[in-house]
Amino acid sequence: MAPERVAALSISNQRETFVPLAAGGAAVRPAIVWLDQRCRGEVRWLSRRVGARRIHEISGKPPDMAPVAYRLAWMLRHETEQYRRTAMFADVHAYLAHGLTGEFRTSWASADPTGLFDLRERRWSPEILRALDVNVEQLPMVSPPGSVIGEVTAEAARATALRAGTPVVAGGGDGQAAGLGVGALSRGRAYLNLGTAVVAGLHSPEYRTGRPWRTMMSCSGSGYVLETSLRSGTFLLDWFVEHFGGGAREALQTAAAEIPLGSGGVLALPYWGAVMTPYWDPNARGCLIGLTATHGPADVYRALLEGIALEQAMVTGMIGEATGWPVEEFVAIGGGASSDLWRQILADVCGTPVRCSRTVEASSLGAAMCAAAGAGWFTSVAEAARAMCGEIGRVNEPDAGRQARYAELREIYAGIYPRLRATFAKLAKFSEGDTSL
């Protein structure tokens, strides 16, 4: 095959894009976001080939639609010719590094979310690659976060205004980098990203796996992150405000703050995008329970805030029970962290102080910490994190009375999904039937 016909594939758990390696190469394909569920069948397919338990042991993540491995499986099965023509499967980190240095290089913490990386051995997994018919030569070289992986080329300097010869340093994923940015490198402090998805992470010095979390590489280059992930965060709130709240977010926030704890008996299961931790069920769906004619948009809006908080409290409690490491405080980041109401609900439901970082872009700060270590300003990324950690602003302390009431609600909430799991499976099977009628 002529070189101009060979394409690289840039992939993260956010999107995948074909780009030409040379002029006249493959056309750019539309982005596929990580919420795309077309690879549901490939989750089962790859799990059968490798073994679900073995995938979890290697990658730190139970089989699920989020990791890139299952999108590769989908391409292998449905776009076989294009798949065979691909010269390099590169995550976004490696794609950007290639643009800056001419080399496809990524970090342990960026290779990790692909689901192709062996977290214990810190290398691409031969077992998973073999199942996907991918050679290690088709993947970027991996390096520790905070290590220099190349220099800005003259061509890249002309395109970016960066100085030629500037060192390029390995970074990591946004969640792991945010953990650095807020100083979540001890067992007691966890980051809580209230973004499109709600993602929380607790540092672990040793490798551990469990269904209540997905295990990630730490951007410090030492240790791991036990991370929970709920696909429906501000995405869910935006959906409700747009479709049922007339776009009046501030009015809904104000009205919801006046509604008593428990939203007048409305309870939300926030699985609008299925569920990852702790159930890993692609059939799960969101639902509202307890609606009556007396409820209005503000009641439902508060129920969504409370439902997300109840979910976070549940999975955080599961991690504490499994590891013996209770979360002593959350540091909230992301767009949702600007809501004092939501932070207070989270503090009351979780029984844990919720601190708000003054650093708006904690992930960028974490990346800067990696760069500072790579530049030699600090002896390690962890040292850089201690010196550069963002300041903490407002703190929401849990109220003892509300915490006790929410504990009762948590018990009710914990029973909802187990009772509906079979129903969700039946609905999924029904929806896959003949839709032409």
DRENDOKE-534469 format. One record per atom (N, C-alpha, C): z, y, x. Coordinates in pm, whole numbers, plus 50000, padded with zeros to 5 digits. Atoms other than C-alpha are relative to their C-alpha. Layout:
BEGIN
ZYX;...
END
This chain:
BEGIN
500004988150084;500005000050000;500005012450088;500094988049919;499095034050140;501305007949992;498734992749999;502065055850245;500115010249888;499904989650103;501145083149996;500294994249862;499735006150130;501625058149714;501434995049987;498635005150001;505195049049806;500945010949951;499084990250057;507975066149612;501444996650033;498555001949988;511675071049661;500605001749862;499314998750127;514085067749373;501365005850026;498714993449983;516965092149365;500864996749880;499175004750111;519805077849159;501455003850022;498544999250002;523375086749074;500434994649866;499615004050134;525505077448777;499795011549903;500394988950087;524205110348636;498544998649958;501425000350036;520415105648652;499214992250105;500895006149902;517495088948823;498665007049993;501254992449994;514285105648936;499104994350108;500985004049900;511145093649110;499515012550072;500554988949922;510045116849392;499054994250104;500945005249900;507085112849628;500565001150141;499654999349859;507735104549990;498935007650078;501084992749935;504405120650076;499145006449892;500854993150097;501885143649910;499124990049927;500845008850078;499995126949630;500684987249956;499275012150034;502735101549567;500284998949852;499685002950139;504385090149246;500435012649926;499624988650080;504935114448963;501494999849972;498594999150034;508405126948878;500204994549860;499725005750131;509905107348589;501135007949934;498924992950068;512215122148322;501364994750044;498655004049961;515925121448403;500584990249899;499265009250086;518065093348263;501485002650025;498614996549980;521625105148212;500884987549993;499135011749990;524585082248268;500514995249865;499615004250134;525335081447895;498934991549932;501095007950056;522005064147831;500454985349988;499505013550026;522715030047677;498914989449996;501075009950003;519375012447722;500274987850086;499765011349911;520804990247993;501124990949950;498935008450054;523314973547760;499714985250022;500355014049980;521434940547777;500074996050146;499985003049857;521244943048155;501424998550053;498605002349963;525044944948177;500314985249987;499785014450020;525144909848031;499184991950099;500925007349912;522154898648241;500554999350143;499504999849863;523624909648576;501344992950010;498705006850001;527064896748481;499824984950007;500285014549993;525584862148428;499524996050139;500575003449870;523764863248761;501055000350112;499014998449893;526704874748974;501374994849958;498675003250051;529714867948753;500765012949973;499324987650036;531644894948569;501235002450086;498804998449917;534864888548759;499655003450144;500404997549861;533034888249091;499495014450016;500454986149996;531324921449013;501195009550007;498794991750000;534744936248939;500694999550136;499345001549870;536204922449262;499285007950109;500794993549896;533364936549473;499955015049982;500294985850022;532644970149314;501195008049951;498844993050053;536054978249167;499855003949855;500294995850136;534514982248823;499574988149915;500495010550090;534214957848534;498575003349956;501364997350048;530634953948407;499995010249887;500064989050095;529714985348214;498685007350020;501294993449993;526695007048142;499955011550101;500004987949917;527795035948369;499414998150140;500525000949864;527045022748723;498494998350007;501455000449979;523495025348858;499464985750008;500475013849983;523294987848925;499314994949875;500575005250125;522534981248558;498725007449962;501274993050018;519825007848549;498934994150090;500945007249913;518234990548846;499584986949935;500325012650069;518454958148653;499015002649886;500924996650109;516734975048358;498605002650054;501304997249940;513954987848584;499344987250051;500545012649950;513554953748746;499394991849888;500465008250113;513094937748406;498935006849915;500904993050092;511144964948225;498955008750069;500964991949924;509354985448493;499784993350136;500025008449880;508764957748743;499055005450106;500984995249900;505654972048910;500535012250073;499464988149936;507265005848974;501194996550089;498835004549924;510424988449092;499564994150134;500475006449877;508484967849345;499405010050098;500644990149914;506724998949476;501005009650064;499004990549952;509975017349548;500434996650143;499655002049859;510645021949919;501485002350026;498614996449974;514135036949897;500715002949869;499134997050114;516835036149631;501135008950055;499064990549941;518895067049706;500805007349894;499184991850088;521825083149531;499725014850031;500304985749984;521755121149495;500485005150137;499494996149869;523905125349809;498954997050108;500975004049898;521345106150016;498695007749985;501234992550023;518415124249855;500125014150057;499794986649945;519885158149944;500114999550153;499895001449855;520795146050293;498624998150063;501365001949950;517195134650339;499255013250004;500684987150003;515935168750236;500475009350111;499434991149898;518235185750487;499814994850142;499995005749865;518135161550780;498824990950030;501085009549981;515135138750726;500474985549999;499455013550001;517475108450704;500684997349866;499305004050121;518655089650396;501384995050040;498615003449965;522415089650451;500905003749883;499044997150106;525225087650199;501404996750048;498615002749963;529005084850203;500524988049923;499365010950073;531275056350100;500295004249856;499574995250131;532455077749809;498845003249908;501184997850084;528915084649687;499254986949975;500595013250021;527655049049734;500794992349894;499085007050089;530645036849534;499585000049853;500305000250144;529595048149181;498734992449963;501215007550034;526305029349209;500314985949950;499685013850036;528124996249157;499364989950091;500665008849902;526204981949455;500844998650127;499254998449877;528924989249710;501244991249998;498825008349984;531594965049835;501125009050051;498984990349965;534724986749835;500944995050109;499125005249895;536804963450052;499305000450136;500745001149874;534124957950317;499345013250039;500614986949977;532734993550283;498564998550051;501425002349971;529124982050287;499304996449870;500765004550116;526354974450041;500254985149979;499655013850029;527144941649868;498784990950005;501135009449995;524744913549971;499834992249870;500095007950123;525604894149653;499315007649889;500574992150110;524754922049411;498565003950033;501374996549962;521664932749608;499074988149980;500835012150015;520384896949608;499664997849853;500245001950143;520764895149230;498995010049945;500934989550045;518754927449195;498715000250081;501195000849916;516134917249452;499765013050077;500054987849919;516914947449671;500464996550142;499625001849860;517044947150053;500855011850045;499144989249951;519664967250241;499185011050065;500874989949941;516764984950416;499465009849896;500444991150108;515895000150078;501115009249952;498864991750037;519275017350061;500415008950118;499624990849892;520695046850259;501074993950091;498895003249912;522955042750559;501265006349943;498744995050056;526615047350461;500945004550112;499094994249901;529215068150644;501295004349931;498754995450060;532845078350590;499885014549954;499954985850037;533445110850400;500605008150115;499504991549892;533995139350643;499354997650134;500695002749874;531685124950909;498655007250002;501294993249985;528615142951044;498884989649988;501085009650024;525455125550921;498645005450043;501264994349954;522795148251071;500095015050014;500084985549985;521645183751126;498855005349916;501054993550078;519555207950922;498755001350085;501264999349925;515935204851033;499395013949988;500694987150004;513665234251102;499305001949866;500694999250129;511675226250787;500985003249887;498994997450102;514825225350573;500565014150015;499494986549977;516015257650734;499075010449937;500954990550060;512835275350625;500074999749848;499985001450145;513215262050271;501315004949938;498684997050056;516935269750230;500685012250056;499364988949929;517775298350469;501264995550075;498945005249914;520365275550634;499525000450144;500374999449858;520435277451011;499634986050050;500405012849941;518545249351187;501094995350096;498965005649914;520955226151364;501385000049939;498715000250068;523775231851116;500404985649967;499605013750032;525785199551086;500054997549850;499915004350140;525495180950755;501064989049995;498835008750005;528705162850656;500014991849871;499915008750117;529195133450420;501115004749907;499024995650099;530975142650098;500394988649908;499645010650094;531515122549780;499705004249858;500224997250141;531415121449402;500865011349950;499294988250050;532635150049186;501454997149967;498625003350034;535745132149061;500874998250123;499215002249879;536895120249401;500205013050078;499874987249930;536185154449553;501015009149930;499034992050075;538175171049274;501424995750033;498685004849962;541105148749367;500485006450129;499664992749877;541015164049715;500335014449969;499874985750027;540645198949574;501345003849939;498704997150061;543895196449377;501154993050072;498965006449920;545785176949643;500574987449940;499535012550062;546005144349446;499854988550099;500055010449897;546595122849753;501334992550011;498755007550007;550025109849658;500064992849867;499955008250121;551005084849391;500455007849877;499444993150115;552795109849170;499065009749931;500894989850055;550005135449119;498634994149970;501335004650040;546805127648930;499175011949957;500894989750052;543805149448866;499564996149860;500415002250138;542705153448504;498845009449971;501204991950019;539145165548461;499635000149851;500314998550142;538715178648107;498605005849988;501394995950004;534945180348123;499264992849889;500825007250098;532065164347932;500654986649967;499145011850014;534005132247989;501405004050047;498644997749952;537765131148044;500294989350104;499835009249888;538385115648384;501285003550074;498754997949927;541765111448553;500064990150116;499955008749883;542445097148898;501325000950073;498745001349927;545525085149086;499724993250134;500275005449866;545445078849462;500764986950022;499375012749963;546155043649587;499704997350147;500265002849859;546605035449957;499364986450022;500565013449985;545484999749896;499004997149889;501035003650096;542624983049712;500614991849888;499495006950117;543594972749360;498955000849890;500894999850116;541554963249055;500804996949875;499375002550128;542514962848690;499135005449889;500854995650111;540864966948351;500375013849946;499714986550048;542764999048261;499395011150085;500594989749915;540975017048544;498764994550071;501075004049908;537905016748768;500425004850139;499574996749864;538575016549142;498875007150072;500974991749929;536815043349346;500465002050143;499654996249864;536685052449714;500585014149999;499454986649986;538825082249808;499125008350092;500774990949914;536985112249953;500745003150130;499254997949876;539735113450214;499544990450109;500445010049904;538075083450379;501054989350024;498915009749987;541365064550350;500604997849863;499435003050130;542575046950039;498965000549889;500845001350117;541195045349688;500525008849887;499604992650119;541355062449350;499934990549881;499985007650125;542405044449031;499675009949890;500544989550087;540345063448776;499804994849858;500285002850140;540305063248397;498865009049954;501154992150045;537235075548210;499774998049852;500344999750143;536655085047847;498745008349986;501284993150006;533035093947781;500025012249908;499984989250100;533935116947490;501115010050031;499064989349972;535635147947626;499575012749929;500504987750062;534375183247570;498674997549930;501225004150071;531135166047469;500304997849852;499615002850137;532935154247154;500405012849927;499584987550062;534515188147087;498805008949971;501224992150021;531155205547132;499204994749881;500735006350110;529545180746894;500615004149866;499344996750127;532135187746625;499845014849967;500124985650025;532055225646666;498595003549955;501394996950033;528255226146650;499624994949861;500465006150125;527825202846352;500915002749880;499094998850113;530935209146144;500895012550005;499134988449985;532675240146277;499285013250000;500764987550005;529905265646242;499955007450132;500054993749869;530055272246614;501205008750031;498854990949985;533405290346570;501124993150078;499025007249919;535315274246858;501355007250005;498744992649987;537905301746903;500784999849869;499335000350130;538655302646531;500624986349975;499465013550017;539105264846527;501224997950088;498865001249909;541405266446829;501225006849941;498884992350056;543545293046664;500584993049878;499535006850120;543725274546333;500684986850033;499435013049963;544405240946500;501395001650060;498694997649939;547345256146690;501085001949894;499044997850108;548995264146355;500284987349920;499835012550075;548665228546224;501104991650065;498925008049941;551745206446270;499484987950078;500265012149921;551795177646514;499574988649907;500505011150079;549815148046384;498855003549909;501204995650073;547075168746219;500024996249853;499925002950143;548345162545870;499674985749966;500255014150028;547995125045901;498624995150037;501335004249954;544475124246050;500124995250144;499965005949867;544045102046355;498584996950045;501365002049948;540935100646574;499984989750112;500305009149890;539695071846788;498765005850069;501074991949943;537515091747033;498954992350078;500985008449930;534975064947123;498585003249954;501344996050042;531885084847028;498934995150098;500935005349901;530245072447349;500394986250047;499465013249966;531665036947338;501285001850082;498764998849926;534685029247558;499874992950135;499905006149867;535075022847929;501444994850014;498605004049987;538735020348037;500715001949867;499675012849935;540625000147926;499274988049940;500555011250075;538504979147686;498594995950044;501335003049950;534994981347840;499144993749891;500725005350115;533324976747503;498875009549962;501134991350036;529804991147453;499775001149850;500164999550146;530044983847080;500975009649932;498974991550061;533085006247023;499395013349956;500484987450054;532505037446815;501185008649957;498964990950042;534455068046714;500284998749852;499675000050141;536295070046387;501155009549972;498924991550048;538615092646186;500724992449891;499195007650095;541465076845990;501005009449934;499004992350071;543605092645721;499495012549931;500574988150064;541225118745580;500295000349850;499834997750143;542025133245238;499285013049965;500674987950046;540605161445030;500725012750043;499254988249957;543295184645166;499675004250143;500284997149859;541985183245523;498745008450015;501154991749969;539595208645670;499594998450145;500505001149863;537715213845998;501085001550106;498964998049898;540795226246185;500884987850016;499215012449991;542745194646099;499274989650084;500785009849925;539935173146232;499895004050146;500114995449862;539505194746542;501294996950077;498745003249932;543195191046626;500144984850018;499935014649989;542965153546555;499184995050118;500825003949884;540185151046815;500725003050130;499214996649880;542315169347073;501134989850020;498885009449990;545235146446993;499514985950030;500525013349974;543075115046992;499674997950147;500315000949857;541815122047343;501284999350081;498725000349929;545385129047457;500704986649983;499385013050024;546665096947296;499314989150083;500735009649918;543925077447472;500415001250147;499614997949861;544835093147807;501404994850026;498635004949984;548515085747757;500044984850003;500015014550007;547725049547669;499544994050133;500525006049877;545605042147978;500855003750121;499114996249890;547895061848210;501244991150001;498855008950009;550795041148082;499674986050048;500425013349955;548825009148145;499954999450153;500044999849853;548245019448508;501404999550056;498624999949953;551945026848552;500644986349988;499445013450020;552884992848410;499434990050098;500655009749911;550364974248627;500345002350146;499824996849858;551094992248954;501435003750036;498674994849970;554645005448921;499965014250051;500174986249953;553285040249000;499795009249880;500194990950114;553935063448706;499455013550047;500514986649971;552035096248698;501125009949969;498924990350016;554585123848750;499495013749957;500604987450042;552205152948693;498484998850003;501454998650000;548595160048603;499645014050048;500584986949970;546555188248753;498675000749927;501174999250087;543975198548495;498925009050060;501174992449956;540495210348593;498904998249895;501115001250093;537175214048413;500105010349888;500074989850104;536145235648119;501114999049897;498965001750101;538675220647878;501385004550046;498704995949947;541545230648109;500355014349961;499734986250041;541185266447982;500725000649866;499345000450130;542635255547646;501484997350017;498565001849991;546385261147646;500494990049895;499635009550106;546615241847317;499784985850045;500315013749957;544935211047463;500924995550112;499115003549889;546995211947781;501404996849948;498655002550052;550215214147578;500044986949922;500065012950071;549165185347353;500044988550101;500015010449897;548415164547664;501384998350063;498675000749941;551795173347815;500984993149906;499085005850098;553645164247494;499714985349975;500365014050028;551705132047432;500284991150120;499825008249879;551815119647793;501435000750053;498654998449948;555365131947854;500015004050146;500224996649859;554115146548181;499595014650012;500484986249981;553775182448307;498505000250029;501424998049975;550175194248303;499855013650068;500174987849922;549475219648575;498525003750001;501384995250004;546355240948569;499635005850136;500424995349869;544545245748899;499325013649987;500654986949997;543535281548980;498614999150060;501335002149945;540505267149157;499094995049890;500895003750110;537745266748900;499134988150039;500875010749953;535495244249108;500744991350101;499205008549911;537935218649247;499134990150076;500895009549931;535065194649331;499355006850120;500614992749889;533375221149547;501015002250111;498964998449898;536675227749722;500214987050075;499855012949934;537025190549791;498874997350098;501145001549910;533535189949940;500185008750123;499764991049887;534485219750156;501044994250096;499005006649916;537485200150281;499354989550089;500735009849919;535165172250393;499235007050110;500774992549902;532975198050566;500895005550111;499094994449901;535975213950739;500444989350101;499645011049909;537015180050879;498824996450088;501195003249921;533445172750987;499705010350106;500244989349903;533265206251163;501055000050111;498985000849897;536355197051364;501155009749983;498914990650023;538655222851210;501314992849973;498835008150025;541045195151110;499744986050054;500165013349942;541695160451249;499594989749897;500385009450107;541085143750911;499765007749872;500224993750131;539975151050557;501345002149930;498694998650064;543545145150439;500745012250053;499374988049943;544815171950678;499355012649944;500714988750058;542135195650552;500465002349856;499584998950139;543215188150194;501385006349988;498654994250004;546845196350267;499975014950030;500054986049960;545885229350428;499235008749902;500924992150082;543195240250181;500214998149849;499815003450142;544575227149848;500095012649914;500004988650092;543995250549554;501385002649941;498724996250058;546915269449405;500114995549854;499735003950138;548535258549080;500405012449920;499694988650085;548645283948798;500994996249892;499125002850113;550075278148452;500434985349997;499465013650013;552245247648385;500464998049856;499555003650134;552685231348045;500974988450012;498975010349994;555945212048029;500094992849866;499875007150128;556425184747768;501265004349926;498864996850086;558705193547478;500624986949953;499345012750028;561285166147422;499844995749854;500135003450141;561125167947042;498604995449964;501395003950029;557345167047022;499634987150071;500295012249925;557215140047288;500494987749923;499465011350076;559415117347076;499144997049877;500855002150117;557245122746767;498664994050040;501285005449954;554065116346963;500144985550045;499795013949961;555595084147095;499824990849879;500235007850122;555625071646734;498524999049968;501434999850029;552005082046692;499234991450100;500655008449897;551045064847020;500044985349960;499885014050041;552305031846880;498984996849890;501005002050106;550115036146572;498604999950061;501334998849938;547135046746784;499624987450076;500305011749916;547405016747018;499524988149919;500405011350082;546844993246725;498635001549934;501254997550073;543615009046596;498854991850057;501175006949943;541004995346840;500104984949986;499955014750015;542294959246846;499674995349860;500295004050137;542054958346466;498545002349962;501384996650035;538534973146465;498964993750092;500965005349902;536974954946759;498974990849935;500935009350064;535444927346546;499065007649906;500844991950089;534184953346298;498925007350080;500984993249914;532504972946578;498904990350042;501005009949958;530774941246698;499054996749886;500855003050116;529494933646347;499065011749970;500854988350023;528204969246306;498895000950104;500994999849894;526424967346640;498904989749973;500985010450032;524764934846540;499135004149882;500754995450118;523764949646204;498995010750039;500894988849963;522294981046364;498844995450086;501095005349919;520174959446593;498994992249916;500895007450089;518554942946292;498775008249961;501244993750047;515434953446102;500325013949945;499774986250042;515534991546074;498825005949925;501214994850067;512124994545904;500155000349850;499835000850146;513504987345556;500575013049943;
END
